[in-house]
């Protein structure tokens, strides 16, 4: 995820510097541009819009979509979408990123137990709780309750606010 953030920052820097150049394989090799991202967590997609510099008109776009069963990550999605928009190859580290094995505060999870189903954000780890039925890690959620790690699956490990860029 850190590599994806650095990659996006560098590609944006290159695009905004009139003296910089993208790699020759990019169709935007000799131009500079602005970037706008649209993150849709419900659809698990990120769109990178390449705008003409000083004009709010779309020149090209790239799309990244999380595969069914994969955990969505907005930072990796931004890197993939931006590289696609610029006509650059997407590193396999992005498309084959490891899935999280441990839940962490900030993860968005799907509650898959009981009569109530839906997405929740893990806000705080509750220490000292162990219960075989619900799991050995317990988290307070944005729904006002708590969930044990056997009661959910991680669907978004971006750990960022709802900011679209």
C-alpha positions in Angstrom: 0.0 0.0 0.0 2.8 2.4 0.8 4.4 1.7 -2.6 1.1 2.5 -4.3 0.8 5.8 -2.5 4.4 6.8 -3.5 3.8 5.7 -7.1 0.6 7.9 -7.3 2.4 10.9 -5.7 5.3 10.6 -8.2 3.1 10.2 -11.2 1.0 13.2 -10.2 4.2 15.2 -9.6 5.5 14.3 -13.0 2.2 15.3 -14.6 2.1 18.7 -12.9 5.7 19.6 -13.7 6.0 21.1 -17.2 9.7 20.0 -17.3 9.1 16.4 -16.4 8.3 13.6 -18.8 6.5 10.3 -18.3 8.1 7.2 -19.6 8.0 7.1 -23.4 5.4 4.2 -23.5 2.8 6.6 -22.1 0.5 8.4 -24.6 0.9 11.5 -22.4 4.7 11.3 -22.6 5.2 14.9 -23.6 2.4 16.7 -21.8 1.4 17.8 -18.3 -1.9 17.2 -16.7 -4.0 17.2 -13.5 -5.5 14.1 -11.9 -8.9 13.6 -10.2 -9.9 10.4 -8.5 -13.4 9.1 -8.0 -13.5 6.3 -5.3 -16.8 4.3 -5.1 -16.5 2.0 -2.1 -20.0 0.5 -2.7 -19.0 -0.6 -6.2 -15.4 -1.2 -5.1 -14.0 0.9 -8.0 -11.6 3.7 -8.5 -11.6 5.9 -11.5 -8.6 8.1 -12.4 -9.5 11.1 -14.6 -6.6 12.8 -16.4 -7.6 16.4 -17.0 -6.1 18.9 -19.5 -4.0 21.2 -17.5 -5.8 24.5 -16.6 -9.1 23.1 -18.0 -11.6 20.9 -16.3 -12.0 18.7 -19.3 -11.3 14.9 -19.2 -8.5 13.9 -21.6 -8.5 10.1 -20.6 -9.5 7.9 -17.8 -8.4 4.6 -16.1 -10.5 2.3 -14.0 -9.6 -0.2 -11.3 -12.2 -2.6 -9.8 -11.7 -5.1 -7.0 -12.4 -8.6 -8.0 -15.2 -10.5 -6.2 -13.7 -12.1 -3.1 -10.8 -9.6 -2.9 -10.5 -6.9 -0.3 -10.9 -3.4 -1.7 -8.0 -1.0 -1.1 -8.4 2.6 -2.3 -4.7 3.4 -2.4 -3.9 0.4 -4.6 -7.0 1.2 -6.7 -5.7 4.7 -7.3 -2.3 3.4 -8.4 -3.8 0.9 -10.8 -6.4 3.4 -12.3 -3.8 6.1 -12.7 -1.3 3.8 -14.5 -4.1 2.6 -16.8 -5.1 6.1 -17.6 -1.5 7.0 -18.4 -1.0 3.9 -20.6 1.7 2.6 -18.2 2.0 -1.1 -17.2 0.5 -2.1 -13.8 3.0 -3.9 -11.5 1.9 -7.3 -10.4 2.5 -6.2 -6.8 -0.7 -4.2 -7.2 -2.9 -6.8 -8.9 -1.7 -9.6 -6.7 -1.6 -7.7 -3.4 -1.8 -10.0 -0.4 -5.2 -10.1 1.3 -5.3 -9.0 5.0 -5.1 -11.9 7.5 -5.7 -10.0 10.7 -8.4 -7.4 11.3 -7.3 -3.9 12.3 -8.9 -0.7 13.5 -10.2 1.2 10.5 -11.0 -1.8 8.4 -14.5 -2.0 6.9 -16.1 -5.4 7.5 -19.2 -7.2 6.4 -21.1 -8.6 9.4 -22.0 -12.1 8.4 -23.8 -13.5 11.4 -27.1 -13.3 13.2 -30.2 -11.7 11.7 -28.4 -8.3 11.0 -26.1 -8.2 8.1 -24.2 -5.2 6.7 -21.0 -3.2 6.6 -19.4 -1.8 9.7 -16.1 0.0 10.4 -13.9 -1.3 13.2 -13.3 1.6 15.6 -11.5 0.1 18.6 -10.0 -3.2 19.7 -11.5 -4.5 22.9 -8.8 -6.1 25.0 -9.1 -9.1 27.2 -12.1 -10.6 25.5 -12.1 -14.2 24.4 -15.2 -16.2 23.4 -15.0 -19.3 21.2 -18.3 -18.6 19.6 -17.5 -15.1 18.5 -13.8 -15.2 18.1 -10.7 -14.2 20.1 -10.4 -10.6 18.8 -13.2 -8.2 19.6 -13.8 -4.8 18.1 -16.2 -1.9 18.8 -17.9 -0.8 15.6 -19.5 2.3 14.2 -22.8 0.6 14.6 -22.6 1.1 18.4 -22.0 -2.6 19.2 -19.1 -5.0 19.0 -18.1 -7.9 16.8 -15.8 -10.8 17.4 -13.5 -11.8 14.6 -15.6 -14.9 13.7 -18.6 -12.6 13.0 -17.2 -10.7 10.0 -15.1 -10.7 6.9 -12.8 -7.8 5.9 -14.0 -6.0 2.7 -12.0 -2.8 2.7 -8.6 -2.3 4.3 -8.0 1.2 3.0 -8.2 2.6 6.5 -8.9 6.1 5.3 -11.8 8.5 5.5 -14.4 8.9 2.8 -12.3 11.5 1.0 -12.6 11.0 -2.8 -9.0 11.9 -3.8 
